[in-house]
Amino acid sequence: MFKELQTIKIISDYLRDKHIISTNLSSISGVYHFFNHLQDNKNKFYTLYLYNYLYHFISSDEVAKRKTSARVFEDLLAIIFNGEVADTQQRKNLNFEVSDYFLNVKDKIASNRREKADIIFANHYSLSVKTLIQKNTEINMGSFEKRVLFDSLKVDNYLSERKSSDGAGIGSKPQFLKLLGLIDTLSSFNAFREKFNQMVEFIYSDDLLLSIKDDEKMELYFFSGAEIVKIFKEYSQNKESFLNLINRYEGNSLRIDRNALIKECKQKIILDFSYLENSVMQYVNQFDHKLHTAYFKYFTNQNIKREVFLELENLFFEFDKNFKELI
């Protein structure tokens, strides 16, 4: 995988020189336009190589269920767009001006926001990336401080994932619906809604790339931070619509319905990797295999050199046949 990422770095530098990739990524639209360009140039070598990597290391059934495939996707995006995958220290370096609305809990709210940055760029732009398998219809949107959200609403005893004696709680939609009913009775749903929207406006303001891995297909959904905030606010109009988007809490993390979110998406691309098998990439993969096999063969038997050269020459003949459509 390290060798492939080195090649992708070379490809990304080439595409940046050709102004296909922005020098300074500053919005999700730059990511969308890049993948849209790949879709319009499916037979270019750089597209084939990137799609081959996406399929074999991220989307194929063989690897998609591994938790590491999400990090592999982030590493790929960071290399393509010249950013860095965020770690704890880098996130601590992100500074935000928190509204005085959160006067006594600014540190907690800022921490919730910092966690959303998965890739950070030199110009301080940050991108959130969510990667799911097809059958997972729930998105973990990360920390959304529940003690702040429900503070002063007189429901502190219900902030557990376990069902209470009267069925109210935050661990499932039915529990959440009963909890919102209690809030309406004991305090005010409008007060809850106002605080929820204030938190959403700050915590979820980063752009979001959602990817859904499905073997030979990969769905990509592109959201600006403003679009995410708007979607959440629209769904919070009343208790019923709120729970069409919000599923539950798990720990301190808010989980939402994937289908409700992507229904609102304005920019979507579906990558289809099925054509790779009949493309020149089959020869590139053979070339990589033969080259690495040749290392071992040569160092154990130097007389094999002529045979290795002949095998590689035959592969370059296939490259030559496909050269015009690849450039």
N, C-alpha and C positions, 0 to 999 in steps of 0.2 A: 504493500500500500504506500510506503514511503516513496518508492520510485515513481509511482503513478502521480503522487502529489507534486513531486519535483517537475514532472512533465506538465502538469496542470498549471504550475507557476509560470513556466515558459509560455504556455498557451495564453494565460491571462495577460502577461506582459505584451505579447504580440497583439492581442485584441485591444489593449489599452492604447498602444501605438496607432492602431487603426481607428481609434475613437469609437469602438463598439462598446467598450466598458468605460464608464466615467472615471476620471482620475480621482475625484473626490465624491464618493457616494454620499448623498444627502437626503434621500427619500426612497421609499419603497418602489416608486415608479421606475427608478434606475434598475432595480432588480427585475421588475416585470419586463421592461423593454429588452433587457439582456436575454431572458429566457424566450421572449417572443422572437428575438432575432435568431436564436438557435432553431426555433420551430420553422422559421422561414428559410433556414439554410441547413436542412437535415443531413445533407450528404457532404457537407464540408468536413474535412478531417477533424477540425477542432470540436465540432458538434458530436461527431461519432465518438471521439475519445471521451468527452465529458459524459455523454449518455451511457457509454460503456461502463464508466466508473460509477455513475449513479445507479445503474442496474446491479452490477456485481457486488458492490460494497454497501448499498443502502436499501434498495427497493426489492430485490429478488426474495422469493419466499425463503431461500436458504439463510438469509441474514436479517430480514426485516424485523423479526421478533426480538432480536438482540437489542438490549438497551444501548449498546455502543453505537448502533447505526445512526442514532440521533446526533451523537457527538461527531461522528464521521461526516454527517451532512453539514454541521456547523463549521468543521474544519475546512471543508470544501468551499463553502461560501466565503469564509474569511480569506482564503487564498485567492479566490477569483476576484473579490472586491477590495483586496488589500486592507483587511481589517484584522482584528485579533479576537479570538474566542475569549469571552470574559471569564476571569476567575475571581475569587473573593477579593483579592487585593485591588484588581482593576475596577471592580464595582465600587469599592470604597472611595476611589478617586473621582467618582461621578458626583458632582455637586448640583443640587436642585434647590430652588427657592420654594419652600412650602408655604402655602397660604396660611394666614393667621386664623383661618377657620379651624385649623388643627393646632391651635396655640400650644396646648399642653402635651401633644403627642407627635410633634414634628419629626422626631427621630424615627419613630415606628413607621410613619407614613413614608418617609424618605427611604427607609430600608426596604419597604414593600416595592417601591418604584425601582430601586437599584437592582433588585433580583430579576426584573423583567429583561434586563439587557443581556443578550446571549452573545452578540458580536458588537464590538466597540471599534470606532474608527478614529483616526487622528484628529478629525475636525469635530469630535465629540458627538457625532451622530451615533445612535445605537439602535440595534435591530433585535426584536424578539423573534425567536424561531420555535415553532411547535411541530413535532414530527409524530405522526400516528400510523398505526396499521389500519387497514380498511375496516376491520370489524370493531374497532374501538370508536364508539360514537360520543365519547365524552372527552372534553379538553380540560386539562389541569391548567388554570390560568394563574397559578402561583399564589403567593401570600396576599391576603386581603384582610387586614387586621380585624378579626371579628369582635374583639373587645372594644375597639373604637367604633365599629359600625353599630353595635347594639347598646353602646353606653347611654345611660339615662332613659332607656326605653322600657325599663322595669321587667326585663326578661333574662337577667343574668343567670338564673338557675336552669335555663333551657339551652345553653350554648355548648351542648355536648352532642356527639354523634349517636349516642344512645337514646332510645325513645323514652320520653318521660311518662309518668303515669297517665297523663291526659293526651299523650300522643304527639306533643309538640317538641320540636327540636330542629337541628340543622343537618342531620345525617341522611335525609332523603327528601324527595319532593313532597310526599304526604305530610311528613313532619314539618317541613318548612312552611307549607300552606297553613297548618294549624298555628304555627308560631306567628306568622304574619297576621292571622286573625286575632291572636292575643295582643299583638302590638297595636292593632286597630282599636281594640277594646280598652287596653290599659294606658295607652299613650296616644300615638298618632301614626298611621301609615305614611302620611305626608312628611312627617318629621324623619321617619326611616328613609323614605325615598330621597329626600333632600340630601341627607348624609351619604347615602349610597352613591348618588350622582356626583357629589363633591369628591368622594374617594375615587370613583371611576375616572373622573376628569384628570386627576393627578397620576394615579397609579398605572392606568392603562393607556397613557398618552404616547408610548413608543409605537412605531410601525411594527406590523406583525406579518410574518410569512408562515403560513400553515401548509404543511406537506402531508399527504396521505399516501402511504406506500402500499402498492397492490401488485407485486410481482412485476410483470412487464408494463405496468402503467404506474404513473406517479402523478397525483393531482396536486397542483400548486395554487394556493389562494393568497392574494396579496391585499392587505388592508393597511391604510394609513392609520396613525393613532387617532386622528380626528374621526375617522369612520368607525373605529372600535367604540369610541366614547359615544358617538351618536346612536349606534346600535343598542348599547346598554341602556342609554337613557330612554330610548323609544320603548324598549321592553319593560321598563320600570313604571309605566303609566298606571298599572293596577296590579293587584296580587296575582291574578290569573296569567296575564301576559308576562309578568316577572318570572314566573315558574315555567314558562315556555322556553326561556333561555337558561335560567339558573337551575342547576340540578341539586347541588348540596355543597356542604363544606366537608373537607377531609383534613383533619388537623386545622391548620390556619389557612389552608388553600381553598380557593373557590373553584368549583368544577361546573362547567357549563355544557349545554347540549351542542354538539358539533354541527348537526344539521341545521339548527336554528341560526347559527352564525354564518355558515357558508351560503345559506339561502339569501343573505343580504350582501354577498360579495359581488363587487362590480368588475373585478379583474381576476380571471381564472385561466390557467393553462393546464392542459393534460399532456404529459409526456408519454409517448408510446415507444417502448424499447423493442418491440417485437421485430422490427426490421433489421436490428443489429446482426442477427444470426446470418443474414444473407448479404451483409455488407463487407467492406474491406476489413472491418474490425476482426472478422474471424481469422484473417491472415496476420493482423497485428498481434492478436492473442497467441497465435501459433509461433510468431516470431519471438515474442517474449519468452514463451516456454522453451523454445529451442535454444535461445541465447543463454538462458540460465542453466539449462541442461548441459550446454556446451562448456560452460565454465568447469563443471565437475569432470566431464569426460576428458577435457584437455589436460587437466592437472593430474589425472590418473593414467592417461595414455596420450602422449603427445602425437602419436601417429594418426590420431583421429582428426587432425586439423583439416585435411583436405575434404573429408566427408562433411564436416561441420560447415565449411565454406560453401560446399555445393548445396546443402540444405538451405542455407541463408540466401544464396543466390537465386534459388527457385522461388523463394518468398518475395524477393525484390522484383522478380519478373511479374508477379501478381500485383505488386504495388504499382509498377509501371503501367500495367493495363488499366488501372483505375485512376491514374494520376490526374487526368484532366477534370474529372468530376469532383475531385477532392480539394482543389485549390480555389 
